[in-house]
């Protein structure tokens, strides 16, 4: 789940996927960006998504999302629910 503390712009599904890939690239480089991640569902209203990743990529994805702090120059945070 993504949180925007200042009520900033809400990304659509394609932008959300790009944000996930960017977070992976920022922390893990091109190897991280190449990690296959699927957005199974995305709810723009609640900023909640269900992502699918191979088990060997879980730690990379989780860490990239947890450490991402900005979206479009605004503070944001991901909360990994499970």
Secondary structure per residue as TSV (DSSP state, phi and psi in degrees):
chain	resnum	aa	ss	phi	psi
A	1	X	-	360.0	138.1
A	2	X	E	-106.1	142.1
A	3	X	E	-124.9	134.1
A	4	X	-	-116.2	99.5
A	5	X	T	-62.1	-27.9
A	6	X	T	-102.1	15.6
A	7	X	-	67.2	34.6
A	8	X	-	-71.2	-171.1
A	9	X	-	-60.3	140.6
A	10	X	-	-101.6	122.6
A	11	X	-	-72.9	149.3
A	12	X	-	-81.8	-177.6
A	13	X	H	-61.6	-41.7
A	14	X	H	-66.4	-41.5
A	15	X	H	-65.9	-36.7
A	16	X	H	-63.6	-45.3
A	17	X	H	-60.0	-43.5
A	18	X	H	-63.7	-36.2
A	19	X	H	-63.4	-41.6
A	20	X	H	-62.9	-46.2
A	21	X	H	-63.5	-40.9
A	22	X	H	-63.3	-40.2
A	23	X	H	-63.3	-42.0
A	24	X	H	-63.9	-42.7
A	25	X	H	-65.2	-41.5
A	26	X	H	-61.8	-41.1
A	27	X	H	-90.0	-37.5
A	28	X	H	-117.5	7.3
A	29	X	H	71.5	-159.9
A	30	X	H	-65.6	-29.3
A	31	X	H	-63.0	-43.4
A	32	X	H	-66.3	-41.0
A	33	X	H	-65.4	-25.0
A	34	X	T	-83.2	-5.8
A	35	X	S	-63.5	126.2
A	36	X	-	-72.8	114.1
A	37	X	E	-126.1	129.5
A	38	X	E	-110.3	136.6
A	39	X	E	-93.7	103.6
A	40	X	E	-75.1	-44.4
A	41	X	E	-141.4	150.3
A	42	X	E	-146.4	125.7
A	43	X	E	-110.8	105.2
A	44	X	T	-63.1	-34.7
A	45	X	T	-63.7	-41.9
A	46	X	T	-102.4	-4.0
A	47	X	T	56.9	38.5
A	48	X	E	-111.6	137.1
A	49	X	E	-138.2	153.9
A	50	X	E	-112.4	121.2
A	51	X	E	-110.2	148.3
A	52	X	E	-120.0	131.3
A	53	X	E	-144.9	150.6
A	54	X	-	-65.6	150.9
A	55	X	G	-58.3	-34.2
A	56	X	G	-70.3	-15.1
A	57	X	G	-101.0	-0.4
A	58	X	H	-60.3	-46.4
A	59	X	H	-64.1	-40.1
A	60	X	H	-62.8	-46.4
A	61	X	H	-64.1	-48.8
A	62	X	H	-58.5	-46.8
A	63	X	H	-66.8	-40.2
A	64	X	H	-63.0	-42.7
A	65	X	H	-70.4	-40.5
A	66	X	H	-64.2	-38.1
A	67	X	H	-87.9	-9.3
A	68	X	-	-70.2	129.3
A	69	X	-	-120.8	-7.8
A	70	X	E	-138.8	145.9
A	71	X	E	-137.5	121.4
A	72	X	T	50.2	48.5
A	73	X	T	63.7	18.1
A	74	X	E	-120.9	147.2
A	75	X	E	-64.7	141.7
A	76	X	-	-152.7	167.2
A	77	X	E	-147.9	144.6
A	78	X	E	-100.9	137.4
A	79	X	-	-115.1	112.5
A	80	X	-	-83.6	116.5
A	81	X	-	-85.1	-32.0
A	82	X	-	-162.0	360.0
